[in-house]
Amino acid sequence: MTQKQISISIWFEEEKKHKTFIAPRTNAKTLYEAFELDEKATKTENARELVKSLNERIKFIVRVFQNQFTFDQFQEGFQSFEIADAVRKIMMEIMGFKAAETQEERDFLPDMKA
């Protein structure tokens, strides 16, 4: 069976460039933790819980990538409007789901079949 690669590209301001990282093989334990964090995230009810959940998922992602980058580098490597999508994409890939489409990936033409 072919190993699916989970990768992420993070901007490094001091070097003025993106760096791409590939996660090592993930296992069932990683999958279960991802599901738990995802379920917890869906139950957030206020901004404080949302920030805590986002931080927990970022820390998890850093561990999945075996500390190839730091928590701070992850936070600083995305613009404010990108970080939630980046976290969601990686979590979905870890859980084996197709990554959520970004606005750029969506077809701008409506489905004309009817």
N, C-alpha and C positions, 0 to 999 in steps of 0.2 A: 504494500500500500504506500502510495506517495505521501510524504510528509507535507502538509500545508504550511507555508511560511506565513507567520504573522510579523508584519513589519510596521514601522512607524518612522516618519520623517519629522525631525524637530529642528527648528531654527535656532542657531547659536549666534546671538547678537555680536559678541566679541570677535567672532570669526567672519561674520557677515555671510553665513551660508547654512544650508540645511544639511543635516547628517541623517542618514538612514540607519536604523537599527533593526536587526532580525531577532525575534525571540527564539530561544532554544525550544526544543520539543516540550509540549505541554502534556500533562497527564490528567487522569480523572480527578485527582485531588484539586488540581487547579480549576477544573471545570466546576466542581461543586462549590468552591469558594467564589467563583465568578457568579454562579447562580444566586448564592446567598447575598452577595453584595448588590446584585441587580434587584433582587426582591426588596431588599432594604431601601434601595434608592426610590423604588416606586411608592413607598409608603411615607416619603418625606412630606411634611405638612407646612414647613415654614423655611425661611431663608437660612436660619442657623443650621437646621437639619440638612438642608440641601448642600451647604458648604461642607459640612462634616462628611456627608456621603460622597461628595466629589473628591475630597481629600483622601478618604479611605480607598476609593477606586484608583486614584492616581498612585498611591503607595503600593497597591496590589500590582498595578501595571509595571511599576519600577521593579518589583520583585520578579514578576514573570519574565522581564527582560534581563534578569540577573544583574541588576545595578549597572547596566551599561551607560546609564545616565541617571542623574539625581532627580529627586522630587522637585527641587527648585528649577533645574534645567527643563523639566517637563512643563512646569507652570510658565516659565519665561519663554518657552519655545513656541507658544501659540498666542495668537491675538485673542482678545477677550471673547470675541464671537465664535472662535474656532474650538476652544478647549472642550466644551461639552460634546460636540460632534466627534472630536478626536477620541475622547474617553469612550463614548458610545460605540464607535467603530471597532476599537480594540476589544472591548468587552464582548461585542457581538461575535467577533472572530474567534475569541477564546471559547465562547459557548457553542461555536460551530454553526452559527447563523450567518447568512450573507450579510455583509456590512451594510448598514443603512445608507441609502443613496443620499448624496449631497445635492444641493440645489443645482450645481453645475452638471451633475450626471443625469438629472431628470430630463426627459424629452420635453421641449418647450411646446410641441404640437400636441393638442388633445387627441385622444383616441377617437378616430372617426368611424369606427365600426359600430353600427347600430341597426 
